[in-house]
Amino acid sequence: MRQNPARRAALLDGAIEVLAREGSRGLTLRAVDTQAAVPKGTTTNYFADRAELLAQVMQRIQERLTPQEAQVAGALQEKPSADVVATLLKQLLGRMRADRSSWLALMELRLEATRRPELHAELTRFLTAQLDGNIAFHLDAGLPGDRTAVILLYLSMLGMILDDLTVPQLLTPYATDKLIDEMARRILRVAD
């Protein structure tokens, strides 16, 4: 397998765009070659098969959606509160909006995993690690709320992001920033 990191990243980015635009059925090694504007067969030189490509796509999505340390550090300069949590959640929504393709590709992987047990196992491990990392970050930062509160925030944001990125007109009448403020206050008040 080839090891050029820049080429590998370009292929993974191409796969993310294909997944977001055409869904998992449209994701072929040839489609990735076309999207990445590389010679036919290049993707095959980097990934043994589609399963390996999908596993690495998950990691690339994580890289693309991980917040910048400075942005998080800025929010954490304030005293831990529901307002700080709301700020972090607004930043999360902003990252998802800025990289809609990554989020949609991850949704496609979720759907594909319902039909492919091997992908289901890999995606479950990936998402479990992500959720556990989010819980640990929240608790280690001394933010208000317990493990259950973090899970409730996760589930609430998952629904908001899903609607915001797939049917944005549904939430147009509502100010998402105000909804996030209220969600954080209500969930964290119950957890205290």
Number of C-alpha atoms within 10 A of each C-alpha: 9 12 9 9 10 9 16 19 15 17 26 23 21 21 31 29 21 23 27 22 15 14 18 20 10 15 21 17 20 17 18 27 20 19 17 21 13 15 10 14 13 20 28 17 13 18 18 11 13 14 13 12 20 23 15 17 24 21 12 19 19 16 11 15 16 11 14 8 8 9 11 14 10 11 17 18 9 10 11 15 17 21 19 21 24 22 19 19 19 18 16 17 21 13 17 20 15 12 14 18 20 27 23 21 24 21 17 19 23 17 14 17 17 11 10 11 11 12 19 17 11 16 20 14 11 15 13 12 12 13 14 14 12 16 19 14 13 19 15 9 11 14 19 22 21 15 15 13 21 26 15 15 20 16 12 15 18 13 10 17 20 15 14 18 16 11 11 13 11 10 12 10 8 10 9 15 14 12 13 23 18 15 18 26 18 13 19 22 13 9 14 9
